[in-house]
Amino acid sequence: MLVGDALSAEQIDQIGRTLQRANRETGLHFSVFLGDPIDGSAPRDFAVHAHAALGDALARKAVLILVAPSARRVEIVTGSEVNHRVNDRACGLAALSMSGNFAGGDLPGGIVTGIRMLADSAGQGSRARVRVGR
């Protein structure tokens, strides 16, 4: 699936703005891959490989969200410098919330919700929280 087939330009822009805000407010690097693995691999394997492809320095502080609609999977991969800020529980809750939105037919809303939840988790403590809004 191509992103343009699933999302409008406005929805892509909204996701982009949410990613930029999450990056800015947490100091981490958030990214989203929407689509099925292009090499035919399992979604988790592809997500881990895509995360590693960011390069060592960036991958250490990165959160990659893979949404594979045909496989009905959400995978979240975090770097070594992120694990203490975005733990497995936070990733599980974000994936569950995203899946609920997807089941209701709201693909872009699910992605935005997931980014915000993960950024909120990362931002707890001395960092600012990502707020809902345009």
N, CA, C and O atoms as a GROMACS GRO file, in nm:
protein
  536
    1MET      N    1   0.084  -0.118   0.000
    1MET     CA    2   0.000   0.000   0.000
    1MET      C    3   0.088   0.123   0.000
    1MET      O    4   0.187   0.129   0.074
    2LEU      N    5   0.055   0.219  -0.080
    2LEU     CA    6   0.125   0.346  -0.080
    2LEU      C    7   0.053   0.442   0.013
    2LEU      O    8  -0.070   0.440   0.023
    3VAL      N    9   0.130   0.527   0.082
    3VAL     CA   10   0.071   0.621   0.177
    3VAL      C   11  -0.034   0.708   0.110
    3VAL      O   12  -0.139   0.735   0.169
    4GLY      N   13  -0.007   0.752  -0.011
    4GLY     CA   14  -0.102   0.836  -0.084
    4GLY      C   15  -0.235   0.769  -0.109
    4GLY      O   16  -0.336   0.836  -0.128
    5ASP      N   17  -0.237   0.636  -0.108
    5ASP     CA   18  -0.360   0.562  -0.127
    5ASP      C   19  -0.443   0.557   0.001
    5ASP      O   20  -0.565   0.541  -0.004
    6ALA      N   21  -0.378   0.571   0.115
    6ALA     CA   22  -0.446   0.555   0.243
    6ALA      C   23  -0.479   0.688   0.310
    6ALA      O   24  -0.574   0.696   0.388
    7LEU      N   25  -0.401   0.791   0.281
    7LEU     CA   26  -0.414   0.918   0.351
    7LEU      C   27  -0.422   1.035   0.255
    7LEU      O   28  -0.362   1.033   0.148
    8SER      N   29  -0.496   1.136   0.295
    8SER     CA   30  -0.501   1.259   0.216
    8SER      C   31  -0.377   1.344   0.246
    8SER      O   32  -0.305   1.318   0.342
    9ALA      N   33  -0.354   1.444   0.165
    9ALA     CA   34  -0.241   1.534   0.188
    9ALA      C   35  -0.254   1.603   0.324
    9ALA      O   36  -0.155   1.622   0.393
   10GLU      N   37  -0.374   1.640   0.361
   10GLU     CA   38  -0.397   1.705   0.491
   10GLU      C   39  -0.364   1.610   0.607
   10GLU      O   40  -0.306   1.652   0.707
   11GLN      N   41  -0.403   1.484   0.592
   11GLN     CA   42  -0.375   1.386   0.697
   11GLN      C   43  -0.225   1.360   0.709
   11GLN      O   44  -0.172   1.346   0.819
   12ILE      N   45  -0.156   1.352   0.595
   12ILE     CA   46  -0.011   1.334   0.596
   12ILE      C   47   0.055   1.454   0.664
   12ILE      O   48   0.148   1.437   0.743
   13ASP      N   49   0.007   1.573   0.634
   13ASP     CA   50   0.060   1.694   0.696
   13ASP      C   51   0.037   1.694   0.847
   13ASP      O   52   0.126   1.732   0.923
   14GLN      N   53  -0.081   1.650   0.890
   14GLN     CA   54  -0.110   1.643   1.033
   14GLN      C   55  -0.015   1.547   1.104
   14GLN      O   56   0.035   1.578   1.212
   15ILE      N   57   0.010   1.433   1.044
   15ILE     CA   58   0.104   1.336   1.102
   15ILE      C   59   0.244   1.397   1.106
   15ILE      O   60   0.316   1.382   1.204
   16GLY      N   61   0.283   1.465   0.999
   16GLY     CA   62   0.414   1.529   0.994
   16GLY      C   63   0.431   1.634   1.103
   16GLY      O   64   0.536   1.642   1.167
   17ARG      N   65   0.328   1.715   1.123
   17ARG     CA   66   0.334   1.818   1.229
   17ARG      C   67   0.343   1.752   1.366
   17ARG      O   68   0.415   1.800   1.454
   18THR      N   69   0.270   1.643   1.385
   18THR     CA   70   0.275   1.572   1.513
   18THR      C   71   0.414   1.514   1.537
   18THR      O   72   0.465   1.519   1.649
   19LEU      N   73   0.475   1.459   1.433
   19LEU     CA   74   0.611   1.406   1.445
   19LEU      C   75   0.710   1.518   1.480
   19LEU      O   76   0.794   1.502   1.568
   20GLN      N   77   0.699   1.630   1.412
   20GLN     CA   78   0.789   1.742   1.438
   20GLN      C   79   0.776   1.791   1.582
   20GLN      O   80   0.876   1.817   1.649
   21ARG      N   81   0.654   1.802   1.628
   21ARG     CA   82   0.632   1.847   1.766
   21ARG      C   83   0.690   1.746   1.866
   21ARG      O   84   0.754   1.785   1.963
   22ALA      N   85   0.666   1.619   1.842
   22ALA     CA   86   0.718   1.516   1.932
   22ALA      C   87   0.871   1.520   1.934
   22ALA      O   88   0.932   1.511   2.040
   23ASN      N   89   0.932   1.534   1.817
   23ASN     CA   90   1.078   1.542   1.808
   23ASN      C   91   1.131   1.663   1.886
   23ASN      O   92   1.224   1.652   1.965
   24ARG      N   93   1.069   1.776   1.862
   24ARG     CA   94   1.112   1.901   1.925
   24ARG      C   95   1.095   1.898   2.077
   24ARG      O   96   1.184   1.939   2.150
   25GLU      N   97   0.983   1.849   2.122
   25GLU     CA   98   0.952   1.857   2.264
   25GLU      C   99   1.016   1.747   2.348
   25GLU      O  100   1.026   1.761   2.470
   26THR      N  101   1.059   1.639   2.286
   26THR     CA  102   1.122   1.531   2.362
   26THR      C  103   1.272   1.523   2.340
   26THR      O  104   1.344   1.465   2.422
   27GLY      N  105   1.321   1.580   2.231
   27GLY     CA  106   1.462   1.566   2.197
   27GLY      C  107   1.494   1.431   2.136
   27GLY      O  108   1.611   1.398   2.114
   28LEU      N  109   1.392   1.352   2.107
   28LEU     CA  110   1.408   1.221   2.044
   28LEU      C  111   1.377   1.233   1.895
   28LEU      O  112   1.336   1.339   1.848
   29HIS      N  113   1.395   1.125   1.822
   29HIS     CA  114   1.361   1.122   1.680
   29HIS      C  115   1.248   1.021   1.660
   29HIS      O  116   1.269   0.900   1.669
   30PHE      N  117   1.129   1.073   1.631
   30PHE     CA  118   1.013   0.988   1.604
   30PHE      C  119   0.996   0.976   1.453
   30PHE      O  120   1.013   1.073   1.380
   31SER      N  121   0.963   0.856   1.407
   31SER     CA  122   0.933   0.835   1.266
   31SER      C  123   0.824   0.728   1.253
   31SER      O  124   0.805   0.645   1.341
   32VAL      N  125   0.754   0.735   1.140
   32VAL     CA  126   0.645   0.640   1.112
   32VAL      C  127   0.668   0.580   0.975
   32VAL      O  128   0.699   0.649   0.879
   33PHE      N  129   0.651   0.449   0.968
   33PHE     CA  130   0.650   0.379   0.840
   33PHE      C  131   0.511   0.321   0.826
   33PHE      O  132   0.470   0.237   0.905
   34LEU      N  133   0.438   0.366   0.724
   34LEU     CA  134   0.303   0.316   0.698
   34LEU      C  135   0.306   0.234   0.571
   34LEU      O  136   0.333   0.286   0.462
   35GLY      N  137   0.279   0.108   0.586
   35GLY     CA  138   0.277   0.020   0.471
   35GLY      C  139   0.330  -0.116   0.510
   35GLY      O  140   0.387  -0.134   0.618
   36ASP      N  141   0.311  -0.210   0.424
   36ASP     CA  142   0.360  -0.344   0.450
   36ASP      C  143   0.509  -0.350   0.419
   36ASP      O  144   0.556  -0.276   0.333
   37PRO      N  145   0.582  -0.436   0.486
   37PRO     CA  146   0.726  -0.446   0.460
   37PRO      C  147   0.753  -0.464   0.311
   37PRO      O  148   0.696  -0.551   0.246
   38ILE      N  149   0.841  -0.381   0.261
   38ILE     CA  150   0.866  -0.380   0.117
   38ILE      C  151   0.949  -0.498   0.070
   38ILE      O  152   0.956  -0.526  -0.050
   39ASP      N  153   1.012  -0.567   0.163
   39ASP     CA  154   1.096  -0.681   0.125
   39ASP      C  155   1.030  -0.816   0.155
   39ASP      O  156   1.093  -0.920   0.141
   40GLY      N  157   0.903  -0.813   0.196
   40GLY     CA  158   0.831  -0.937   0.224
   40GLY      C  159   0.862  -0.998   0.360
   40GLY      O  160   0.812  -1.106   0.391
   41SER      N  161   0.943  -0.930   0.440
   41SER     CA  162   0.978  -0.985   0.571
   41SER      C  163   0.864  -0.966   0.670
   41SER      O  164   0.766  -0.897   0.642
   42ALA      N  165   0.878  -1.028   0.785
   42ALA     CA  166   0.780  -1.012   0.892
   42ALA      C  167   0.782  -0.866   0.939
   42ALA      O  168   0.889  -0.804   0.940
   43PRO      N  169   0.667  -0.810   0.977
   43PRO     CA  170   0.663  -0.670   1.019
   43PRO      C  171   0.764  -0.636   1.129
   43PRO      O  172   0.829  -0.532   1.121
   44ARG      N  173   0.779  -0.721   1.230
   44ARG     CA  174   0.874  -0.690   1.339
   44ARG      C  175   1.017  -0.686   1.286
   44ARG      O  176   1.093  -0.595   1.320
   45ASP      N  177   1.053  -0.784   1.204
   45ASP     CA  178   1.188  -0.787   1.148
   45ASP      C  179   1.214  -0.663   1.063
   45ASP      O  180   1.322  -0.603   1.070
   46PHE      N  181   1.116  -0.626   0.983
   46PHE     CA  182   1.132  -0.508   0.897
   46PHE      C  183   1.146  -0.381   0.982
   46PHE      O  184   1.228  -0.295   0.952
   47ALA      N  185   1.066  -0.370   1.089
   47ALA     CA  186   1.073  -0.252   1.176
   47ALA      C  187   1.210  -0.241   1.243
   47ALA      O  188   1.268  -0.132   1.249
   48VAL      N  189   1.262  -0.352   1.291
   48VAL     CA  190   1.395  -0.352   1.355
   48VAL      C  191   1.501  -0.312   1.253
   48VAL      O  192   1.591  -0.233   1.284
   49HIS      N  193   1.492  -0.364   1.131
   49HIS     CA  194   1.588  -0.330   1.026
   49HIS      C  195   1.576  -0.182   0.988
   49HIS      O  196   1.678  -0.114   0.972
   50ALA      N  197   1.454  -0.132   0.973
   50ALA     CA  198   1.435   0.010   0.937
   50ALA      C  199   1.489   0.101   1.046
   50ALA      O  200   1.547   0.206   1.018
   51HIS      N  201   1.469   0.061   1.172
   51HIS     CA  202   1.521   0.140   1.284
   51HIS      C  203   1.674   0.143   1.279
   51HIS      O  204   1.734   0.250   1.294
   52ALA      N  205   1.736   0.029   1.257
   52ALA     CA  206   1.882   0.022   1.250
   52ALA      C  207   1.936   0.101   1.131
   52ALA      O  208   2.046   0.156   1.137
   53ALA      N  209   1.858   0.108   1.022
   53ALA     CA  210   1.901   0.180   0.903
   53ALA      C  211   1.910   0.331   0.925
   53ALA      O  212   1.966   0.402   0.842
   54LEU      N  213   1.857   0.379   1.037
   54LEU     CA  214   1.869   0.521   1.069
   54LEU      C  215   2.014   0.559   1.099
   54LEU      O  216   2.050   0.677   1.097
   55GLY      N  217   2.096   0.459   1.126
   55GLY     CA  218   2.236   0.483   1.164
   55GLY      C  219   2.249   0.481   1.315
   55GLY      O  220   2.154   0.514   1.386
   56ASP      N  221   2.365   0.442   1.363
   56ASP     CA  222   2.386   0.422   1.507
   56ASP      C  223   2.349   0.543   1.591
   56ASP      O  224   2.274   0.531   1.688
   57ALA      N  225   2.400   0.659   1.556
   57ALA     CA  226   2.378   0.778   1.640
   57ALA      C  227   2.229   0.814   1.649
   57ALA      O  228   2.179   0.841   1.758
   58LEU      N  229   2.160   0.814   1.536
   58LEU     CA  230   2.018   0.851   1.535
   58LEU      C  231   1.932   0.739   1.594
   58LEU      O  232   1.837   0.767   1.668
   59ALA      N  233   1.964   0.615   1.562
   59ALA     CA  234   1.884   0.502   1.610
   59ALA      C  235   1.882   0.494   1.762
   59ALA      O  236   1.782   0.453   1.821
   60ARG      N  237   1.991   0.533   1.827
   60ARG     CA  238   1.996   0.527   1.974
   60ARG      C  239   1.888   0.614   2.038
   60ARG      O  240   1.839   0.581   2.146
   61LYS      N  241   1.851   0.725   1.973
   61LYS     CA  242   1.752   0.814   2.031
   61LYS      C  243   1.623   0.819   1.947
   61LYS      O  244   1.552   0.920   1.945
   62ALA      N  245   1.596   0.710   1.878
   62ALA     CA  246   1.482   0.706   1.787
   62ALA      C  247   1.369   0.615   1.836
   62ALA      O  248   1.390   0.516   1.906
   63VAL      N  249   1.248   0.655   1.795
   63VAL     CA  250   1.128   0.574   1.814
   63VAL      C  251   1.068   0.556   1.675
   63VAL      O  252   1.028   0.654   1.612
   64LEU      N  253   1.063   0.433   1.627
   64LEU     CA  254   1.006   0.405   1.496
   64LEU      C  255   0.875   0.329   1.515
   64LEU      O  256   0.869   0.229   1.586
   65ILE      N  257   0.772   0.380   1.451
   65ILE     CA  258   0.640   0.315   1.454
   65ILE      C  259   0.613   0.261   1.314
   65ILE      O  260   0.612   0.336   1.217
   66LEU      N  261   0.591   0.131   1.306
   66LEU     CA  262   0.556   0.069   1.179
   66LEU      C  263   0.409   0.029   1.186
   66LEU      O  264   0.367  -0.041   1.278
   67VAL      N  265   0.332   0.072   1.088
   67VAL     CA  266   0.191   0.033   1.076
   67VAL      C  267   0.179  -0.045   0.946
   67VAL      O  268   0.194   0.011   0.837
   68ALA      N  269   0.153  -0.175   0.958
   68ALA     CA  270   0.141  -0.264   0.842
   68ALA      C  271  -0.006  -0.307   0.831
   68ALA      O  272  -0.045  -0.408   0.890
   69PRO      N  273  -0.086  -0.231   0.755
   69PRO     CA  274  -0.230  -0.259   0.749
   69PRO      C  275  -0.267  -0.399   0.700
   69PRO      O  276  -0.356  -0.462   0.758
   70SER      N  277  -0.202  -0.448   0.596
   70SER     CA  278  -0.239  -0.581   0.544
   70SER      C  279  -0.211  -0.691   0.646
   70SER      O  280  -0.285  -0.789   0.655
   71ALA      N  281  -0.104  -0.674   0.722
   71ALA     CA  282  -0.070  -0.772   0.825
   71ALA      C  283  -0.145  -0.743   0.956
   71ALA      O  284  -0.139  -0.822   1.050
   72ARG      N  285  -0.215  -0.630   0.959
   72ARG     CA  286  -0.288  -0.587   1.079
   72ARG      C  287  -0.194  -0.584   1.200
   72ARG      O  288  -0.224  -0.638   1.306
   73ARG      N  289  -0.079  -0.517   1.180
   73ARG     CA  290   0.024  -0.512   1.284
   73ARG      C  291   0.071  -0.370   1.306
   73ARG      O  292   0.080  -0.289   1.214
   74VAL      N  293   0.102  -0.342   1.432
   74VAL     CA  294   0.171  -0.220   1.472
   74VAL      C  295   0.296  -0.266   1.546
   74VAL      O  296   0.288  -0.347   1.638
   75GLU      N  297   0.410  -0.215   1.506
   75GLU     CA  298   0.537  -0.248   1.571
   75GLU      C  299   0.603  -0.117   1.613
   75GLU      O  300   0.605  -0.021   1.536
   76ILE      N  301   0.656  -0.113   1.733
   76ILE     CA  302   0.724   0.006   1.783
   76ILE      C  303   0.863  -0.038   1.827
   76ILE      O  304   0.878  -0.128   1.909
   77VAL      N  305   0.964   0.028   1.770
   77VAL     CA  306   1.103  -0.004   1.803
   77VAL      C  307   1.165   0.122   1.863
   77VAL      O  308   1.154   0.231   1.807
   78THR      N  309   1.231   0.106   1.978
   78THR     CA  310   1.294   0.219   2.045
   78THR      C  311   1.445   0.196   2.056
   78THR      O  312   1.491   0.082   2.065
   79GLY      N  313   1.521   0.304   2.054
   79GLY     CA  314   1.665   0.297   2.066
   79GLY      C  315   1.711   0.283   2.210
   79GLY      O  316   1.632   0.298   2.304
   80SER      N  317   1.837   0.255   2.226
   80SER     CA  318   1.894   0.228   2.359
   80SER      C  319   1.885   0.349   2.453
   80SER      O  320   1.876   0.330   2.574
   81GLU      N  321   1.887   0.470   2.400
   81GLU     CA  322   1.876   0.589   2.484
   81GLU      C  323   1.731   0.627   2.514
   81GLU      O  324   1.704   0.721   2.588
   82VAL      N  325   1.638   0.553   2.455
   82VAL     CA  326   1.496   0.582   2.470
   82VAL      C  327   1.428   0.488   2.568
   82VAL      O  328   1.328   0.523   2.629
   83ASN      N  329   1.483   0.368   2.583
   83ASN     CA  330   1.417   0.261   2.659
   83ASN      C  331   1.374   0.302   2.800
   83ASN      O  332   1.269   0.259   2.846
   84HIS      N  333   1.452   0.384   2.867
   84HIS     CA  334   1.414   0.424   3.003
   84HIS      C  335   1.304   0.529   3.003
   84HIS      O  336   1.240   0.551   3.106
   85ARG      N  337   1.283   0.595   2.890
   85ARG     CA  338   1.178   0.698   2.880
   85ARG      C  339   1.050   0.644   2.816
   85ARG      O  340   0.940   0.690   2.849
   86VAL      N  341   1.063   0.551   2.726
   86VAL     CA  342   0.949   0.489   2.658
   86VAL      C  343   0.963   0.338   2.677
   86VAL      O  344   1.028   0.270   2.598
   87ASN      N  345   0.901   0.288   2.782
   87ASN     CA  346   0.917   0.146   2.815
   87ASN      C  347   0.818   0.058   2.738
   87ASN      O  348   0.734   0.108   2.663
   88ASP      N  349   0.828  -0.073   2.760
   88ASP     CA  350   0.742  -0.168   2.690
   88ASP      C  351   0.594  -0.144   2.719
   88ASP      O  352   0.510  -0.160   2.631
   89ARG      N  353   0.563  -0.107   2.841
   89ARG     CA  354   0.424  -0.082   2.879
   89ARG      C  355   0.367   0.036   2.799
   89ARG      O  356   0.256   0.029   2.747
   90ALA      N  357   0.444   0.144   2.789
   90ALA     CA  358   0.400   0.261   2.713
   90ALA      C  359   0.381   0.225   2.566
   90ALA      O  360   0.284   0.268   2.502
   91CYS      N  361   0.473   0.145   2.511
   91CYS     CA  362   0.460   0.102   2.372
   91CYS      C  363   0.336   0.015   2.353
   91CYS      O  364   0.263   0.031   2.254
   92GLY      N  365   0.312  -0.075   2.446
   92GLY     CA  366   0.194  -0.160   2.438
   92GLY      C  367   0.064  -0.082   2.444
   92GLY      O  368  -0.029  -0.109   2.368
   93LEU      N  369   0.058   0.015   2.534
   93LEU     CA  370  -0.062   0.098   2.545
   93LEU      C  371  -0.084   0.181   2.419
   93LEU      O  372  -0.197   0.195   2.372
   94ALA      N  373   0.025   0.236   2.365
   94ALA     CA  374   0.013   0.315   2.242
   94ALA      C  375  -0.034   0.227   2.127
   94ALA      O  376  -0.122   0.267   2.050
   95ALA      N  377   0.023   0.108   2.115
   95ALA     CA  378  -0.017   0.017   2.007
   95ALA      C  379  -0.163  -0.025   2.022
   95ALA      O  380  -0.235  -0.034   1.922
   96LEU      N  381  -0.206  -0.049   2.144
   96LEU     CA  382  -0.346  -0.087   2.168
   96LEU      C  383  -0.440   0.027   2.131
   96LEU      O  384  -0.544   0.005   2.068
   97SER      N  385  -0.406   0.147   2.170
   97SER     CA  386  -0.488   0.263   2.137
   97SER      C  387  -0.493   0.286   1.986
   97SER      O  388  -0.598   0.314   1.929
   98MET      N  389  -0.378   0.273   1.922
   98MET     CA  390  -0.373   0.289   1.776
   98MET      C  391  -0.461   0.184   1.708
   98MET      O  392  -0.537   0.216   1.617
   99SER      N  393  -0.450   0.060   1.753
   99SER     CA  394  -0.529  -0.048   1.693
   99SER      C  395  -0.678  -0.024   1.708
   99SER      O  396  -0.756  -0.054   1.618
  100GLY      N  397  -0.718   0.032   1.822
  100GLY     CA  398  -0.859   0.067   1.843
  100GLY      C  399  -0.906   0.170   1.742
  100GLY      O  400  -1.016   0.158   1.687
  101ASN      N  401  -0.824   0.272   1.718
  101ASN     CA  402  -0.859   0.373   1.617
  101ASN      C  403  -0.866   0.311   1.478
  101ASN      O  404  -0.957   0.340   1.401
  102PHE      N  405  -0.768   0.225   1.448
  102PHE     CA  406  -0.766   0.161   1.316
  102PHE      C  407  -0.890   0.076   1.294
  102PHE      O  408  -0.949   0.077   1.186
  103ALA      N  409  -0.930   0.002   1.398
  103ALA     CA  410  -1.050  -0.082   1.388
  103ALA      C  411  -1.174   0.002   1.363
  103ALA      O  412  -1.268  -0.044   1.299
  104GLY      N  413  -1.173   0.123   1.414
  104GLY     CA  414  -1.285   0.215   1.392
  104GLY      C  415  -1.275   0.290   1.261
  104GLY      O  416  -1.359   0.375   1.232
  105GLY      N  417  -1.173   0.260   1.180
  105GLY     CA  418  -1.159   0.323   1.049
  105GLY      C  419  -1.080   0.453   1.049
  105GLY      O  420  -1.080   0.524   0.949
  106ASP      N  421  -1.014   0.486   1.159
  106ASP     CA  422  -0.942   0.612   1.168
  106ASP      C  423  -0.791   0.588   1.168
  106ASP      O  424  -0.727   0.591   1.272
  107LEU      N  425  -0.737   0.565   1.050
  107LEU     CA  426  -0.593   0.540   1.036
  107LEU      C  427  -0.509   0.661   1.078
  107LEU      O  428  -0.420   0.646   1.161
  108PRO      N  429  -0.534   0.780   1.023
  108PRO     CA  430  -0.449   0.894   1.062
  108PRO      C  431  -0.465   0.930   1.210
  108PRO      O  432  -0.367   0.965   1.276
  109GLY      N  433  -0.585   0.922   1.261
  109GLY     CA  434  -0.608   0.953   1.403
  109GLY      C  435  -0.535   0.855   1.493
  109GLY      O  436  -0.484   0.894   1.598
  110GLY      N  437  -0.531   0.729   1.453
  110GLY     CA  438  -0.459   0.629   1.531
  110GLY      C  439  -0.310   0.656   1.534
  110GLY      O  440  -0.246   0.642   1.638
  111ILE      N  441  -0.255   0.694   1.419
  111ILE     CA  442  -0.112   0.724   1.412
  111ILE      C  443  -0.079   0.845   1.499
  111ILE      O  444   0.017   0.842   1.576
  112VAL      N  445  -0.158   0.950   1.486
  112VAL     CA  446  -0.135   1.072   1.566
  112VAL      C  447  -0.146   1.041   1.715
  112VAL      O  448  -0.064   1.086   1.795
  113THR      N  449  -0.247   0.965   1.752
  113THR     CA  450  -0.265   0.926   1.893
  113THR      C  451  -0.144   0.850   1.944
  113THR      O  452  -0.096   0.877   2.054
  114GLY      N  453  -0.096   0.755   1.866
  114GLY     CA  454   0.020   0.676   1.907
  114GLY      C  455   0.145   0.762   1.927
  114GLY      O  456   0.216   0.746   2.026
  115ILE      N  457   0.170   0.851   1.833
  115ILE     CA  458   0.287   0.941   1.846
  115ILE      C  459   0.274   1.023   1.973
  115ILE      O  460   0.370   1.036   2.050
  116ARG      N  461   0.157   1.080   1.995
  116ARG     CA  462   0.138   1.165   2.113
  116ARG      C  463   0.153   1.086   2.243
  116ARG      O  464   0.213   1.136   2.339
  117MET      N  465   0.100   0.966   2.247
  117MET     CA  466   0.112   0.885   2.368
  117MET      C  467   0.259   0.851   2.397
  117MET      O  468   0.304   0.859   2.512
  118LEU      N  469   0.333   0.813   2.294
  118LEU     CA  470   0.473   0.780   2.313
  118LEU      C  471   0.555   0.903   2.351
  118LEU      O  472   0.645   0.894   2.435
  119ALA      N  473   0.524   1.016   2.291
  119ALA     CA  474   0.594   1.140   2.324
  119ALA      C  475   0.562   1.183   2.467
  119ALA      O  476   0.650   1.231   2.539
  120ASP      N  477   0.437   1.166   2.508
  120ASP     CA  478   0.402   1.197   2.647
  120ASP      C  479   0.480   1.109   2.743
  120ASP      O  480   0.529   1.157   2.845
  121SER      N  481   0.493   0.983   2.710
  121SER     CA  482   0.570   0.892   2.794
  121SER      C  483   0.716   0.936   2.800
  121SER      O  484   0.776   0.938   2.908
  122ALA      N  485   0.772   0.969   2.688
  122ALA     CA  486   0.912   1.012   2.682
  122ALA      C  487   0.933   1.145   2.753
  122ALA      O  488   1.039   1.170   2.810
  123GLY      N  489   0.830   1.229   2.749
  123GLY     CA  490   0.845   1.364   2.803
  123GLY      C  491   0.818   1.376   2.950
  123GLY      O  492   0.835   1.485   3.006
  124GLN      N  493   0.777   1.269   3.016
  124GLN     CA  494   0.747   1.278   3.159
  124GLN      C  495   0.872   1.315   3.234
  124GLN      O  496   0.982   1.271   3.202
  125GLY      N  497   0.853   1.397   3.336
  125GLY     CA  498   0.968   1.444   3.414
  125GLY      C  499   1.003   1.585   3.374
  125GLY      O  500   0.918   1.674   3.379
  126SER      N  501   1.127   1.607   3.334
  126SER     CA  502   1.173   1.742   3.305
  126SER      C  503   1.137   1.790   3.166
  126SER      O  504   1.155   1.909   3.137
  127ARG      N  505   1.088   1.704   3.080
  127ARG     CA  506   1.055   1.743   2.944
  127ARG      C  507   0.910   1.791   2.934
  127ARG      O  508   0.825   1.750   3.013
  128ALA      N  509   0.883   1.876   2.837
  128ALA     CA  510   0.746   1.923   2.814
  128ALA      C  511   0.664   1.810   2.755
  128ALA      O  512   0.718   1.723   2.687
  129ARG      N  513   0.533   1.812   2.780
  129ARG     CA  514   0.444   1.712   2.725
  129ARG      C  515   0.390   1.760   2.590
  129ARG      O  516   0.370   1.879   2.569
  130VAL      N  517   0.369   1.664   2.500
  130VAL     CA  518   0.310   1.696   2.371
  130VAL      C  519   0.161   1.715   2.392
  130VAL      O  520   0.096   1.630   2.451
  131ARG      N  521   0.108   1.823   2.345
  131ARG     CA  522  -0.033   1.857   2.364
  131ARG      C  523  -0.113   1.832   2.238
  131ARG      O  524  -0.062   1.840   2.126
  132VAL      N  525  -0.240   1.802   2.257
  132VAL     CA  526  -0.332   1.784   2.147
  132VAL      C  527  -0.363   1.921   2.090
  132VAL      O  528  -0.380   2.016   2.166
  133GLY      N  529  -0.371   1.932   1.959
  133GLY     CA  530  -0.405   2.059   1.898
  133GLY      C  531  -0.335   2.075   1.765
  133GLY      O  532  -0.246   1.997   1.728
  134ARG      N  533  -0.376   2.176   1.696
  134ARG     CA  534  -0.317   2.200   1.563
  134ARG      C  535  -0.218   2.306   1.566
  134ARG      O  536  -0.159   2.339   1.464
   0.00000   0.00000   0.00000
